[in-house]
Amino acid sequence: MKTLRAVAALVLMLCVLSGVRPQAPSSRWEAPVLFPGVLATYFPTPVKSVQQVSITIGTSSATGTATVTSVTPAASLLVFQGTTTADTNPYYGINTAYGTITNATTVTATRGFAFTLATTVYNAVLVEFLPQFVKSQKCGTLALGASATSATDSTASAVVPTKTVVANTGWATPYDNGLGAQAGSLFHGRLTLTDANTVTGTRGFQSGIANQTLTIGYCYVEFK
């Protein structure tokens, strides 16, 4: 400790004698500079916490919840890690689910329909950032109708795309029957931050059949 204090005092003295003032960082991500090429210190990571989330949606239920250590929802991101079911019936809807940050201590997973014969396990990771690094955040869903290959939702406010991370929180369909090779195109979706005000969800194929709809979940965080 004495050595660190001595070094700090020496650096301060050199600054005073040379007339050089420490330069403030141009953004909160950079370290301040005492002399050209010399970094004085580093700012901490913007990540406050990371929690693994696993939710079992029980038989005869369409939703399930998990209790998490309290987070700030307005500074948190939920990232989909996949779903599984042990059921051997060809019901595609029971193996799809999406999640949302319900409140500070709850994450909810939703599947396409309540199925009496099998459970669905939904996995995700919940990342909480330090609030001072976050400008805006939103979680939502995109509903693709039976005859639609895309759907959009508005951001909470105009964002800066180059400072915004959009994460898929999963997808769900109420389709309750078997399907062949079309399933991947019908019941999987991708996300795009189309512009400063729009999140777009897209799938590869639409059938026009009433219950072959798709809901895509998303979360985004815009950094300062």
C-alpha positions, 0 to 999 in steps of 0.5 A: 500500500505504501508503495502504491501511495508513493507511486501515485504521489510521484505521478501527481508531482510529475503532472504538476511539474510538467503542467500535464493534466490527466485526460478524461476518457472520451467515453465511459468505456475508455481508461483515463490517460495521464501521459500519452500511451500510459493508461492510469486505470480501467473501468469495471465490466458493465456486467453486474450479474449472470444467472442461468435460468431453467424453467419446467412447464408442467403438464396441462400448463402453457407457462412456467416460472423461475425465481431469480436473484433480484435484478433491475429489469430495465438493465437486463437481457434474457438470452434463449438457450433452447428447449427440450421435451421427453414426449415422443408424440409429433406435436411440434408446439410442445417443444417450442417456448419463449421467455420474458423478464416478468419482474425483478425476481421472475422469469416466465416461459410460455409454450404454444399450448397446454399439453397434458402428456408432457413437460417442456424445459426452457433454458436461458441466461439472464444478464444484468448490466450496471444501470449507469451503462444502459440507456434503454431496454425492452422485452416483447413478442412478435406475432406472425400470423398463419399467412405471415413470414414477418412481424414488427414491434416498435422499440421503447424509444429511438435507439442507436443501432450500433449501441444496441444488442437484440437477443432472441428469447425463444419462439412458440407455436400452437401447432398441435400436430406432426410435420415434416421438413417444413417445421424448421421454416415454419416454427423457427424465427430470426430477429433483426433490428431493422432501424432505430425504431423497429425490431423485426421477426422473420421465418422462412415459410408460411402455410396459411393454416390457421394454427401454424402461427409463430410468436418470437420473443425478444429483449434488447439493451441499448448502451450509452 
